[in-house]
């Protein structure tokens, strides 16, 4: 495929693309580009927020390019300061190793293993001497570091910034130098770090990498970016039925955005769904079911997707669960009794106990037997009280 056509495919749905000219030149100069993604295993699971970038990498692979997946087993011990208002706690080597174990396996749910080279940045960063680090830091200024929004804000708020946090963007940039990356991709919160990579490559007499950023999608709550910290995520390792159920719990106004960034549904088809929803010619729930099937198929396969859909219909639709469920806010430490009381269905604790003994209280169709226990269920879980009282759990 010619460079212009490749550019049109890759540029679609991106936020930053620096620069088109560099991209065309690189395609003309070499057939196979090195496309880099760095991920720090600070937590054990990938979620759909990561899938936005991975789907873009898959496009590169389909065009014949090689993806370099850099597992930041060394940089994870520093902690990426992007978007942070305070210094991250440092992770131990054992924590990082544990978190790294399933990262590659999870990424391969989307990426083609045959077109992916996996590297761990401890391979080169752990070998740097103090003299090497001094040499590295001499190639970037404190003034440039403080141009970064989160550093600048912390400085104005008299919040500390550790030297290790200054080193993080340089360490990530050095990864690009070591593999001679042609392209680096990340979320919009990574723009500063990726641009440091361009600068450092020039310092090492390399052609600067093309920088591409993708949007950060909102989580299942519809407000905050998807994150384990906000408990609004859909993990790659969630079961098919949980993925499907969580997808069905997202607000209607996220349907088109998720389709756009997380599926291979053609643009024209997505546009058609958008118009039909807008003009009330289709129930958003039906479009959401199509989306949920696509996501389960992406993470598992079509057979599991079909089973998850059948399970959802059996549990929820055939039992006439209302579409717009009232939410029950739940705080950490609350008991099952506390939460059921909030529904207002029962007038006394004795009625609640009786209903539990009769098997009339269920969470995600699991029968509740102990009203004294802590309410330890995920955000978005469905609480069923009696035959026709349904509530959606909202963790606060």
Buried (B, 14 or more C-beta within 10 A) or exposed (E): EEBEEBBEEBEEBBEBBBEBEBBBBBBEEEEEBBBBBBBBBBBBBBBBBBBBBBBBBBBBBEBEBBBBBBBBBBBBBBBBBBEBEEBBEEBEEEBBEEBBEBBBEBBBBBBEEEBBEBBBBBBBBEEBEEEEBEEBBEBBEEEEBEEBEBBEEBEEEEBEBBEBBBBBBBBBBBBBBBBBBBBBBBBBBBBBBBBBBBBBBBBBEBBBBBBBBBBBBBBBBEEBBBBBEBBBBBBBBBBBBBBBBBBBBBEBEBBBBBBBBBBEBEEEEBEBBBEBBEEEEBEBEEBBBBBBBBBBBBBBEEEBBBBBBEBBEEBBEEEEBEEEBEEBEBEEEBBBBBBBBBBEBBEEEEEBBEBBEEEBBBBBEEEBEEBEEEBEBBBBBBBBBBEEBBBBBBBE
